[in-house]
Amino acid sequence: MLNRSLSTFMNAFTASDYTLYPFSTQNPKDFQNLLSVYLDATFFPCLRELDFWQEGWRLEHENPRDPRTPLTFKGVVFNEMKGAFTDNERIFSQHLQNRLLPDHTYSVISGGHPLCIPDLTWEQLKQFHATHYHPSNARFFTYGNFPLEQHLRQIHEEALSKFEKIKPNTAVPTQKPWDKPREFQITCGPDALAADSSKQTTVGVGFLLPDITDTFEAFTLNLLSSLLISGPNSPFYKALIESGLGTDFSPDVGYNGSTREAYFSVGLQGVAEQDVQAVRDIIDRTIEEVLQKGFEDDQIEALLHKIEIQMKHQSVSFGLTLTSYIAPCWNHDGDPVELLKLGSQVARFRQCLRENPEFLQEKVKQYFKNNPHKLTLLMKPDDKYFEKQTQKETEKLKQKIDCLSPKDKKQIYEKGLELQTQQSKAQDTSCLPALKVSDIEPTIPLTHLEVALAAGETPVQYCAQPTNGVVYFRAFCSLHTLPEELRPYVPLFCSVLTNPCFEEEEYFRVLVTMSAQELSNGVPDSGHLYAMVRAGRTLTPAGDLQETFSGMDQVKLMKRMMGMSDIGQVLRKLPRITKHVLNRDNMRCSVNAMPQQMSLAEKEVEKFVRNVGRSKAEWKPGHLSVVEKPAPSGSSGSTHISGPRVLRKLITDPTFKPHQMKTHFLLPFPVNHVGECVRTAPYTDPDHASLKVLARLVTAKFLHTEIREKGGAYGAGARLGRDGMFTFYSYRDPHSTETLQSFAKAVDWAKAGRFTQQDIDEAKLSVFASVDAPVPPSDRGLDHFLYGLSDELKQVHREQLFAVSHDSLVAVSDKYLGVGRGTRGLALLGPENAKIAKDPSWIVR
């Protein structure tokens, strides 16, 4: 349906005790189509055995004539969960929940442990679905301005009326409280990027809290959690983070209300084993100190103010956020309407504080100090962790094979061939509803913008919008005067800018350590993004800068900084960066606010710009050059932009020459993340529209089948950036070089024009779903502010998208993606690879 819809969101989420099937669209007909398909998929899935093999796991004999050839596990869910458990934070969080709530459903892994997935039978799956995925066990949530009556009628006619009511008996029982605290120890894989291998232990303490259906108690404890851990002035931040005993808070820190009974946890990661007891003592001591001192009124008011601002902020995913917010409580028969009354809960909280100044201390005493249902969880790295996991998988495979007769093996092999044949056939999707390209709006609405000059020469873009009383301000600072040796430190500068501490070395070390740990922890879950950034590094100057700012180079730099004995050498660079960045000569600003707020906002911006001042630092251009280009304005023909003409300073590097680079980051993952980039045509080039449709076409009609369905990767696709970077990628992929071959086959498929007009129309629908995604009032006009894209330019691009044809798709495939047509960059994050190790064209890091 991604290719037959203008959906703005479509997915399915599995929580510990429910599955959520959300979708959204701005088109009424599309909403009915999607609702129909979602009802059908939820309550009437075709659970044939072949489908189960395809989507769960399967055993396939590589060569039936060679008895030495092993059987191998393959399957999307299997590889997804293998990939998930390369993430040490995920391992810790999962065990924390399993151990703290051990008596029922929360004691197991809802997504499936990789070693347990092969034990699930088709009969078990079918039976589980029949009892749990039944309308009697379902709840429906809609948000928006489409008529509710139509939704209810459709739900009744297409689902509810076709079932008899049953008693599903799916209520989760309460956890039996402990009479004394417990302790557990687990292992994980070593951090390949760790600055200090002796400091990789994680310790956390968890406390069981009340039932989440008590909405005010849940609100109070959530707020109490924020007071305890959020921000540099919170008690646990000061006590734990500033102690220097660890690198960051332990995973899943704070309040967790996703289970029937909530829980709170706090601890540290990146701890030396000999410091574990010290961390535990600090946690106990901090609880005692909070009992004695309480919280400052200013802290409480700041947090309540933040909640009130969040209530005013309008996001495009507001409905989805509400769904996710109420789902856990409603799933346990809590009142979803009561949950949404945040204003009344804030008022009641204020009243409780007025009536009892020690209201929060009493909660700390009840739920933390005197709570025997307390878990201390210790996680230590094991150098042989992944080796042991592989051994367990091998043993599981042998166990399965040993139970098979020759007849069973033959049947499984034949099923594998049958599945392969099925996957190679074009799917008949004619039974699915679809929008037509003619259903897409031909034009875009104009967003009126005004440009003025603050302090006489700093451009400021003003966009009047219904922002619900909130003013949104942004400042864009050019880095063209920044010396090259300072560039890698800009992301760090940005992360500490709101807490400038350019003289306090120890506090700065804490911030560096936290930032480095967070970056490192994100690599397993975002490996495909790092692979894509790396693959584009040598193709454009901007690609090189992106790798410096947000690629594996930045991760490794931050990890090196963690281990520096003299952090002052980094700290001394930040004031130098300040002189270049906070310089009004290199700055332009934007403001989105309600019309009646603009006058006051304008005065505040003027004051801000004058206070920024100017830098006396001279720019040494080196090999860079500046091109001044006028931004779209009323004087250049843009009817929706008024004000003076503004020159944008664009930086170019005339000496840059793109070249191919292949990089393999050797990481202890059981799966791979693959990226390949080709430099093509930018947004304003007429070919860009065809390339954008092509990316969606090869994703849906070729890569999904080859790499996900046949290859077992959790995800794969192609995308096109505004700069014209065409990128292929795969995610949690059991293959590597085979996937790169699939990318090449995708290009051959496109060049040969092996797609229909229906395929093109579906790709256009998918592209327009992204192009026409809703934009919140806070972000309207940003395309013009950030990229210089006027609504007129976007309308031209829109018309080019409509005009994309079979011939133009074949033409751009050959022109830009064919062998020898464009310089390529390749990158891989994953385990050791014998083929790559023997290939001298690859750089292994």
C-alpha positions in Angstrom: 0.0 0.0 0.0 3.0 2.3 0.3 2.9 2.5 -3.5 -0.9 2.8 -3.9 -1.5 5.6 -1.4 -0.7 9.2 -0.4 -0.2 8.1 3.2 1.8 10.4 5.5 2.5 7.5 7.8 2.1 3.7 7.7 3.6 1.1 10.0 3.0 -1.5 12.7 4.5 -1.5 16.2 4.9 -4.4 18.6 5.0 -3.4 22.3 5.4 -5.8 25.2 1.7 -6.5 25.4 0.0 -5.1 22.4 0.4 -4.5 18.6 -0.4 -1.0 17.2 -1.3 -0.6 13.5 -1.2 3.2 12.8 -1.6 5.0 9.5 -2.4 8.6 8.5 -3.3 10.4 5.3 -4.8 13.8 4.3 -7.0 12.3 1.5 -10.5 11.0 2.6 -10.7 8.4 -0.1 -7.2 7.2 0.8 -8.2 7.0 4.4 -11.0 4.6 3.5 -8.7 2.5 1.3 -6.1 2.2 4.1 -8.7 1.5 6.8 -10.1 -1.3 4.6 -6.7 -2.9 4.1 -5.6 -2.5 7.7 -8.8 -4.1 8.9 -8.3 -7.0 6.5 -4.6 -7.4 7.4 -5.3 -7.3 11.1 -8.3 -9.6 11.4 -8.2 -11.7 8.2 -4.6 -12.5 7.3 -3.8 -15.3 4.9 -1.8 -17.5 7.3 -0.8 -20.1 4.7 2.2 -22.1 5.7 4.3 -20.7 2.8 3.6 -17.2 4.0 4.9 -18.1 7.4 8.1 -19.5 6.0 8.6 -16.3 4.1 8.0 -13.9 6.9 9.3 -15.9 9.9 12.2 -18.3 9.3 12.9 -21.2 7.1 15.5 -23.9 6.6 16.9 -24.1 3.1 19.3 -26.6 1.7 21.9 -24.8 -0.4 22.7 -27.9 -2.4 20.7 -31.1 -1.9 23.2 -33.3 -3.7 26.0 -32.3 -1.3 25.3 -33.7 2.2 28.1 -31.6 3.7 26.3 -28.3 2.9 24.7 -27.0 6.0 21.2 -25.8 6.4 21.0 -22.1 7.2 18.5 -20.0 9.0 16.9 -17.3 6.9 14.1 -14.9 7.6 13.3 -11.3 8.0 12.1 -11.4 11.6 15.0 -13.6 12.6 17.6 -11.1 11.1 15.7 -8.2 12.6 16.0 -9.6 16.1 19.6 -10.7 15.6 20.3 -7.1 14.6 18.4 -5.7 17.6 20.5 -7.7 20.0 23.7 -6.3 18.7 22.7 -3.1 20.6 23.9 -3.3 24.2 21.4 -0.7 25.3 18.6 -2.9 23.9 20.0 -5.9 25.7 20.1 -4.1 29.1 16.6 -2.6 28.7 15.1 -5.9 27.7 16.6 -7.7 30.7 15.6 -4.9 33.0 12.0 -5.4 32.1 12.2 -9.2 32.0 13.8 -9.4 35.5 11.8 -6.6 37.2 8.4 -8.1 36.0 9.2 -11.9 35.9 5.8 -13.4 36.6 4.0 -13.1 33.3 4.2 -11.7 29.8 6.9 -9.1 30.5 9.3 -11.9 31.4 9.7 -12.8 27.7 10.9 -10.9 24.5 7.7 -9.8 22.7 9.6 -9.5 19.3 11.0 -13.0 19.7 14.4 -14.1 20.8 16.5 -15.1 17.8 17.1 -18.6 19.2 13.4 -19.1 20.0 11.9 -17.9 16.7 12.7 -21.2 15.0 10.7 -23.1 17.5 7.5 -21.2 16.6 5.2 -23.4 14.5 2.6 -22.4 12.0 -0.1 -23.9 14.1 1.0 -21.9 17.2 1.1 -18.7 15.2 -2.4 -19.3 13.7 -3.9 -20.1 17.1 -2.3 -17.1 18.8 -3.7 -14.9 16.1 -7.2 -16.3 16.3 -7.5 -15.5 20.1 -5.5 -12.3 20.4 -6.0 -10.5 17.0 -9.8 -10.5 17.3 -12.2 -7.5 17.3 -13.2 -8.5 20.9 -9.7 -7.7 21.9 -9.2 -4.6 19.8 -9.5 -0.9 20.4 -9.9 1.7 17.6 -8.5 5.3 17.7 -9.0 8.0 15.1 -7.9 11.6 15.1 -8.6 14.4 12.5 -11.4 16.2 10.8 -12.8 13.5 8.6 -16.4 12.5 9.7 -16.4 10.0 12.5 -19.6 8.4 11.5 -18.0 7.1 8.2 -15.2 5.5 10.2 -17.5 3.7 12.6 -19.7 2.5 9.7 -16.8 1.1 7.8 -15.3 -0.6 10.9 -18.6 -2.2 11.7 -19.3 -3.4 8.1 -15.9 -4.7 7.3 -14.8 -6.2 10.6 -17.1 -6.2 13.7 -20.2 -7.5 11.9 -18.2 -10.6 10.6 -17.3 -11.9 14.0 -19.0 -13.3 17.1 -18.0 -11.7 20.3 -15.6 -13.8 22.4 -13.9 -13.4 25.8 -10.2 -13.3 24.8 -8.9 -13.6 28.4 -5.9 -11.4 27.6 -5.8 -9.3 30.7 -2.3 -9.0 32.1 -2.2 -9.9 35.8 -0.5 -7.7 38.3 3.1 -8.5 39.3 3.4 -10.1 42.8 5.5 -7.6 44.8 8.8 -8.7 46.3 9.5 -8.8 50.0 13.2 -8.0 49.4 15.5 -6.6 46.6 17.0 -8.8 44.0 20.2 -8.7 41.9 21.1 -10.2 38.5 24.1 -10.2 36.2 24.1 -10.5 32.4 26.7 -10.2 29.6 26.8 -8.4 26.3 29.2 -7.8 23.4 32.2 -5.6 23.9 32.1 -2.0 22.6 34.4 -2.0 19.5 34.6 1.8 19.7 35.3 2.1 23.5 38.1 4.5 24.4 38.8 2.4 27.6 38.2 -1.3 27.4 38.3 -1.6 31.2 35.3 0.6 31.6 32.4 -1.2 29.8 30.2 -2.3 32.7 26.7 -1.0 33.1 24.9 -0.9 36.4 21.3 0.1 37.0 18.7 0.0 39.8 15.0 -0.4 39.0 11.9 0.1 41.1 8.5 -1.2 40.5 5.8 1.5 40.5 2.0 1.5 40.6 -0.5 0.5 37.9 -0.5 3.0 35.0 -4.3 3.1 35.0 -4.1 5.4 38.0 -3.5 8.4 35.7 -2.7 11.1 38.2 -0.3 8.9 40.1 1.4 8.0 36.8 1.5 11.7 35.8 3.1 12.6 39.2 5.7 9.9 39.0 6.6 10.7 35.4 7.1 14.3 36.5 9.1 13.2 39.6 11.3 11.1 37.3 12.1 14.2 35.2 13.0 16.2 38.3 15.3 13.4 39.4 17.3 12.8 36.2 16.7 15.6 33.6 19.2 18.4 33.1 22.5 19.3 34.7 20.8 20.5 37.9 18.9 17.3 38.6 20.0 15.3 41.7 21.0 12.1 39.8 22.8 14.1 37.0 25.0 15.9 39.6 25.6 12.7 41.7 26.1 10.2 38.9 27.2 11.9 35.7 29.4 14.4 37.4 31.1 11.7 39.5 33.1 10.7 36.5 32.6 7.0 37.3 30.7 6.4 34.1 30.2 7.7 30.6 26.4 8.2 30.6 23.2 7.2 32.3 22.3 3.5 32.0 19.8 2.6 29.2 16.1 3.1 29.8 16.8 5.6 32.6 13.8 7.3 34.2 10.1 6.5 34.2 8.7 3.7 31.9 5.0 3.5 31.6 4.7 1.0 28.7 3.9 -1.9 31.0 0.8 -2.4 33.2 2.8 -1.5 36.3 5.3 1.2 35.6 8.9 1.2 36.7 11.8 3.7 37.3 15.4 3.0 36.7 18.7 4.9 37.1 22.3 3.9 36.8 25.5 4.4 34.8 27.2 2.8 31.8 30.9 2.9 30.9 31.8 2.0 34.5 34.9 0.2 35.7 34.1 -3.1 37.5 35.7 -2.0 40.7 33.4 1.1 40.8 30.1 -0.7 40.7 29.5 -0.6 44.4 30.4 3.1 44.5 27.7 3.7 41.9 25.1 1.8 43.9 26.1 3.8 47.0 25.6 7.1 45.2 22.1 6.0 44.1 21.1 5.2 47.7 22.7 8.4 49.0 21.0 10.6 46.4 17.6 9.2 47.3 18.4 10.1 50.9 19.4 13.6 50.0 16.3 14.2 47.9 14.2 13.1 51.0 16.0 15.7 53.1 16.2 18.6 50.6 13.4 18.1 48.1 13.4 20.2 45.0 13.8 23.9 44.2 10.5 25.7 43.3 12.3 27.0 40.1 13.0 23.4 38.9 9.4 22.4 39.4 8.0 25.5 37.7 10.4 25.1 34.8 9.2 21.5 34.2 5.6 22.5 34.4 6.2 25.3 32.0 7.9 22.8 29.6 4.8 20.6 29.7 2.5 23.6 29.0 4.7 24.6 26.0 4.5 21.0 24.7 0.7 21.2 24.9 0.8 24.3 22.7 3.3 22.9 20.2 1.7 21.6 17.0 3.4 18.7 15.2 2.4 16.8 12.1 2.5 13.6 14.1 0.2 14.9 16.8 -2.5 12.2 16.3 0.1 9.5 16.2 1.7 10.8 19.3 -1.7 10.8 21.1 -2.3 7.2 20.0 1.1 6.0 21.3 0.5 8.0 24.5 -2.8 6.5 25.4 -2.3 2.9 24.0 -0.5 1.3 27.1 -3.1 2.6 29.6 -6.1 2.0 27.4 -4.9 -1.5 26.7 -5.3 -2.2 30.4 -8.8 -0.7 30.5 -7.6 2.7 31.8 -9.6 5.8 30.8 -8.1 7.3 27.6 -10.0 10.5 27.9 -8.8 11.2 31.4 -5.2 10.7 30.1 -5.6 13.5 27.7 -6.6 16.1 30.4 -3.1 17.3 30.9 -4.2 20.7 31.9 -6.3 19.4 34.8 -3.5 17.1 35.9 -1.1 20.0 36.1 -3.6 22.0 38.1 -4.2 19.1 40.5 -0.4 18.7 40.9 0.0 22.3 41.8 -2.8 22.0 44.3 -1.1 19.0 45.9 2.1 20.9 46.3 0.3 23.9 47.9 -1.5 21.7 50.4 1.6 19.6 51.2 5.1 21.1 50.5 6.6 17.6 51.0 4.3 15.9 48.5 7.1 14.8 46.3 9.4 13.7 49.1 6.7 11.4 50.3 6.5 9.8 46.9 10.3 9.3 46.9 10.1 7.7 50.3 7.2 5.5 49.3 8.4 4.3 45.9 12.2 4.4 46.2 13.4 4.5 49.8 11.0 2.0 51.2 10.3 -0.1 48.1 11.5 -3.8 48.5 10.6 -4.5 44.8 14.0 -3.2 43.8 16.3 -4.8 41.1 20.0 -4.2 40.7 21.1 -5.2 37.2 24.7 -5.6 36.2 25.8 -6.0 32.6 29.5 -6.9 31.8 31.1 -7.3 28.3 32.2 -10.7 27.2 34.8 -10.8 24.5 33.3 -14.1 23.3 29.7 -12.9 23.5 29.0 -12.9 19.7 31.0 -16.1 19.3 28.9 -17.8 21.9 25.7 -16.5 20.3 26.8 -18.0 16.9 27.7 -21.3 18.6 24.2 -21.4 20.2 22.7 -20.7 16.8 24.8 -23.5 15.2 23.7 -25.9 17.9 20.1 -25.0 17.4 20.5 -25.6 13.7 22.1 -29.0 14.3 19.3 -29.9 16.8 16.7 -29.0 14.1 18.6 -30.9 11.4 19.1 -34.0 13.5 15.3 -34.3 13.9 14.8 -34.3 10.2 14.4 -37.4 8.1 15.6 -37.5 4.5 12.0 -37.0 3.5 11.7 -34.0 5.8 14.8 -32.4 4.3 13.6 -33.0 0.8 10.3 -31.5 1.6 11.9 -28.4 3.2 14.2 -28.0 0.2 11.2 -28.2 -2.2 9.4 -25.7 -0.1 12.4 -23.4 -0.4 12.3 -23.7 -4.1 8.5 -23.2 -4.1 9.0 -20.0 -2.1 11.8 -18.8 -4.4 9.5 -19.3 -7.3 6.7 -17.5 -5.6 9.0 -14.6 -4.7 10.2 -14.3 -8.3 6.6 -13.9 -9.6 5.1 -10.5 -10.0 2.5 -10.1 -7.3 -1.1 -9.6 -8.3 -2.1 -6.5 -6.4 -5.3 -5.8 -8.3 -7.4 -6.8 -5.3 -5.9 -3.8 -3.3 -7.6 -0.4 -3.5 -5.5 2.4 -4.9 -5.6 6.1 -5.6 -4.8 7.5 -9.1 -2.2 10.1 -10.1 -5.2 12.2 -11.1 -6.3 12.3 -7.4 -3.1 14.3 -6.6 -3.5 18.1 -6.3 -1.9 19.7 -9.4 -0.7 22.8 -7.5 0.7 23.6 -4.1 -0.6 26.4 -1.8 1.7 29.4 -1.5 3.2 30.4 1.8 3.6 34.1 2.2 7.0 35.3 3.5 8.4 38.7 4.4 12.1 39.4 4.5 13.6 42.3 6.5 17.1 43.4 7.6 17.9 43.4 11.3 20.7 45.7 12.5 20.8 47.1 9.0 22.1 44.0 7.1 21.3 40.6 8.7 18.4 39.0 6.7 15.4 37.8 8.7 12.6 35.8 7.2 9.2 36.3 8.9 6.3 33.8 8.3 3.0 34.5 10.0 1.3 31.2 11.0 -1.3 29.9 13.5 1.4 28.8 16.0 -0.9 28.6 19.0 0.9 31.5 20.7 4.4 30.1 20.4 7.2 32.0 18.7 9.8 29.9 16.7 13.2 31.5 16.1 16.1 30.0 14.1 19.5 31.4 13.2 21.5 30.0 10.3 25.3 30.5 10.7 27.7 30.1 7.7 30.9 28.2 8.5 32.8 29.5 5.4 35.4 31.4 7.5 36.0 28.5 9.9 39.6 27.1 9.6 39.6 23.5 8.4 41.2 22.1 11.6 38.2 23.3 13.7 35.5 21.8 11.6 35.4 18.3 13.3 34.6 20.0 16.6 31.5 21.9 15.4 29.0 19.2 16.4 30.5 19.2 19.9 30.3 23.0 20.0 26.6 22.8 19.1 25.9 20.3 21.8 27.5 22.4 24.6 26.5 25.8 23.3 23.4 26.1 25.6 25.7 25.3 28.6 28.9 27.3 27.8 31.6 26.1 30.2 34.7 27.1 28.4 36.7 27.3 31.6 35.5 24.3 33.5 37.5 21.3 32.2 35.9 18.6 34.4 32.4 19.6 33.6 33.3 19.8 29.9 34.8 16.3 30.1 31.4 15.0 31.4 29.6 16.5 28.4 32.2 15.1 26.0 31.9 11.6 27.6 28.1 11.6 27.4 28.0 12.8 23.8 30.5 10.2 22.8 28.7 7.4 24.5 25.3 8.4 22.9 26.9 8.4 19.5 28.6 5.0 20.0 25.3 3.5 21.3 23.5 4.7 18.2 25.7 2.9 15.7 24.1 -0.6 15.8 20.6 0.8 15.3 21.5 3.3 12.6 24.3 1.5 10.8 22.7 1.9 7.4 22.7 5.7 7.9 26.4 5.7 8.7 27.1 3.5 5.7 25.2 5.9 3.4 27.0 8.9 4.8 30.4 7.2 4.4 29.6 6.0 0.9 29.0 9.6 -0.2 32.1 11.1 1.4 34.4 11.2 -1.6 31.7 12.3 -4.2 31.0 15.9 -3.2 32.6 18.5 -0.8 29.3 18.5 1.1 29.5 14.7 1.5 33.0 15.0 3.0 31.7 17.6 5.4 28.7 15.4 6.3 31.0 12.5 7.2 33.1 14.9 9.3 30.0 16.1 11.2 27.8 13.1 11.4 29.6 10.0 10.1 31.8 7.3 11.6 34.7 9.8 11.6 32.8 11.9 14.1 32.0 8.8 16.3 35.7 7.8 16.4 36.8 11.4 17.1 34.4 11.7 20.0 35.5 8.3 21.4 39.2 9.5 21.2 38.3 12.6 23.0 36.8 10.5 25.8 40.3 9.0 26.4 42.3 12.2 26.3 44.2 13.0 29.5 44.3 16.7 28.5 40.7 17.6 27.5 41.7 21.3 27.7 43.3 21.2 24.3 39.8 20.5 22.9 38.1 23.0 25.2 40.4 25.8 24.0 39.1 25.3 20.4 35.5 26.2 21.3 36.1 30.0 21.8 37.8 30.1 18.4 34.8 28.4 16.8 32.5 31.0 18.6 34.3 33.9 16.9 33.4 32.5 13.5 29.9 31.0 14.1 28.4 33.7 16.4 29.1 36.5 13.9 26.2 38.5 12.4 28.1 38.9 9.2 27.7 35.1 8.7 24.1 34.9 10.0 20.6 34.9 8.7 17.4 34.3 10.8 13.8 33.2 10.5 10.8 33.7 12.7 7.4 31.8 12.6 4.8 33.3 14.9 1.2 34.5 15.0 0.5 37.8 13.1 -0.1 39.7 16.4 3.2 38.6 17.8 5.4 39.7 14.9 6.0 43.3 16.0 7.3 42.2 19.4 9.3 39.3 17.8 10.9 41.8 15.4 12.2 43.9 18.3 13.6 40.9 20.1 15.4 39.7 16.9 16.9 43.2 16.4 18.2 43.1 20.0 19.6 39.6 19.6 21.4 40.4 16.3 23.0 43.5 17.7 24.2 41.6 20.8 25.8 38.9 18.6 28.3 41.5 17.3 30.9 41.0 14.6 34.2 39.1 14.5 37.5 40.7 13.6 38.9 37.3 12.5 40.2 37.5 8.9 39.1 34.8 6.6 41.8 32.8 4.8 40.0 31.3 1.9 42.6 28.6 1.1 41.1 26.3 -1.6 37.5 27.4 -1.0 35.6 30.2 -2.8 32.4 32.0 -2.1 29.7 32.5 -4.7 27.0 35.0 -3.9 23.6 34.0 -5.3 20.3 35.9 -4.8 17.6 34.1 -2.9 14.1 34.0 -4.5 12.3 37.3 -3.8 9.5 39.5 -5.0 12.0 41.3 -7.2 13.0 38.0 -8.9 9.4 37.0 -9.7 8.3 35.2 -6.5 4.8 36.5 -5.7 4.7 35.1 -2.2 8.0 36.7 -0.9 8.1 40.4 -0.1 11.1 42.5 1.0 14.6 43.3 -0.1 16.7 41.0 -2.2 19.0 38.8 -0.1 22.3 37.3 -1.3 23.1 33.8 -0.1 26.8 33.0 0.3 27.4 29.5 -1.2 30.8 27.8 -0.7 32.5 25.9 -3.5 35.7 24.0 -3.7 37.0 24.3 -7.3 39.9 21.9 -6.6 37.6 19.0 -5.5 37.5 15.9 -7.7 35.1 13.0 -6.9 36.7 9.6 -6.6 35.7 6.1 -5.7 36.2 4.8 -2.2 35.2 1.5 -0.6 35.2 1.3 3.2 34.5 -1.7 5.4 34.1 -0.8 9.1 34.8 -4.0 11.0 32.3 -4.2 13.8 31.2 -7.2 15.9 27.7 -7.4 14.4 26.0 -10.6 13.3 24.4 -8.6 10.4 25.6 -6.0 7.9 24.6 -2.4 7.0 25.4 -1.6 3.3 25.5 1.7 1.4 26.3 2.7 -2.2 26.2 6.3 -3.5 26.2 7.7 -7.0 26.3 11.5 -7.8 23.5 12.4 -10.1 21.4 15.6 -10.8 20.4 18.1 -8.1 16.9 19.4 -7.3 16.8 22.2 -9.9 17.9 19.9 -12.8 14.9 18.6 -14.8 16.3 15.0 -14.5 16.0 15.1 -10.7 12.2 14.4 -10.8 12.8 11.2 -12.9 15.6 10.1 -10.5 13.3 10.6 -7.5 10.6 8.5 -9.0 13.2 5.9 -10.1 14.5 5.6 -6.5 11.0 4.7 -5.3 10.4 2.4 -8.2 13.5 0.3 -7.7 12.8 0.1 -4.0 9.3 -1.2 -4.3 9.6 -3.3 -7.4 13.1 -4.8 -7.2 15.1 -4.2 -4.0 12.4 -5.1 -1.6 11.9 -8.5 -3.3 15.6 -9.3 -3.8 17.1 -8.1 -0.6 14.3 -8.3 2.0 12.1 -11.2 0.8 14.7 -13.4 -0.8 17.8 -12.2 1.1 16.3 -11.9 4.5 17.5 -8.3 5.3 15.2 -6.3 7.6 15.2 -3.4 5.1 16.5 -2.2 1.8 15.9 0.6 -0.7 17.1 3.6 -2.7 16.7 7.3 -2.0 17.7 10.6 -3.7 18.8 13.7 -1.8 18.2 17.3 -2.8 21.9 17.4 -3.8 21.4 14.6 -6.3 23.1 11.9 -4.3 21.4 8.6 -5.3 21.9 6.1 -2.6 21.3 2.3 -2.3 21.2 0.8 1.2 20.3 -2.3 3.2 19.7 -2.7 6.9 20.3 -5.6 9.3 21.4 -7.7 6.3 22.8 -11.2 6.5 24.6 -10.5 3.2 27.1 -8.0 2.0 28.8 -8.4 -1.4 25.7 -10.2 -2.6 23.7 -7.1 -1.7 26.0 -4.9 -3.7 25.4 -7.2 -6.7 21.7 -6.8 -6.1 22.2 -3.0 -6.4 23.9 -3.5 -9.7 21.0 -5.8 -10.9 18.5 -3.1 -9.9 20.2 -0.7 -12.2 20.2 -3.3 -15.1 16.5 -3.9 -14.4 15.7 -0.2 -14.6 17.8 0.4 -17.7 16.0 -2.5 -19.4 12.6 -0.8 -18.6 11.2 -3.9 -16.9 8.4 -2.0 -15.3 4.8 -1.1 -16.3 2.9 2.2 -16.3 1.0 0.9 -13.2 4.4 0.6 -11.5 5.3 4.2 -12.5 2.0 5.5 -11.2 2.4 3.7 -7.9 5.9 5.1 -7.6 4.6 8.6 -8.3 1.9 8.2 -5.6 4.6 7.2 -3.1 6.8 10.2 -4.1 3.9 12.7 -3.8 3.0 11.3 -0.4 6.4 12.5 0.7 6.4 15.7 -1.3 3.0 16.7 0.1 3.6 15.5 3.7 2.0 18.0 6.1 4.2 20.8 7.4 3.5 22.2 10.9 3.1 26.0 11.3 6.5 26.1 13.0 8.3 24.8 9.9 6.5 26.5 7.0 8.8 28.5 4.8 11.9 26.6 6.0 12.6 25.2 2.5 13.1 28.8 1.4 15.1 29.8 4.4 17.4 26.8 4.4 17.7 25.9 0.8 16.5 28.9 -1.2 13.6 26.9 -2.6 10.6 29.2 -3.4 7.1 27.9 -3.9 7.5 28.7 -7.7 10.6 26.4 -7.9 8.7 23.7 -6.0 5.7 24.0 -8.4 8.1 23.6 -11.4 9.5 20.4 -9.8 6.0 19.2 -9.1 5.1 19.5 -12.8 8.3 17.6 -13.7 7.2 14.8 -11.4 3.8 14.5 -13.1 5.6 14.4 -16.4 8.0 11.5 -15.6 7.5 8.7 -18.2 8.8 5.3 -18.9 11.3 6.7 -21.4 12.7 9.3 -19.0 13.2 6.7 -16.3 15.1 4.4 -18.6 17.1 7.4 -19.8 18.2 8.6 -16.4 19.0 5.0 -15.3 21.5 4.8 -18.2 22.7 8.3 -18.0 23.6 8.4 -14.3 23.6 4.9 -12.9 25.0 2.8 -15.7 28.4 1.2 -15.3 31.1 3.9 -15.9 28.5 6.7 -15.9 29.2 8.1 -12.4 31.7 7.8 -9.7 30.6 5.5 -6.9 31.2 5.3 -3.2 30.6 2.1 -1.2 30.6 1.4 2.6 29.8 -1.5 4.8 29.4 -1.8 8.5 29.6 -5.4 9.8 31.6 -8.5 10.7 34.7 -9.9 9.1 34.3 -10.6 5.4 36.7 -13.0 3.7 35.9 -11.7 0.2 36.4 -8.1 1.1 39.6 -8.9 3.0 41.1 -10.3 -0.2 40.0 -7.4 -2.3 42.7 -4.6 -2.3 40.2 -2.0 -3.5 38.5 -2.0 -0.1 39.8 -0.1 2.9 39.2 -2.1 6.1 38.9 0.0 9.3 
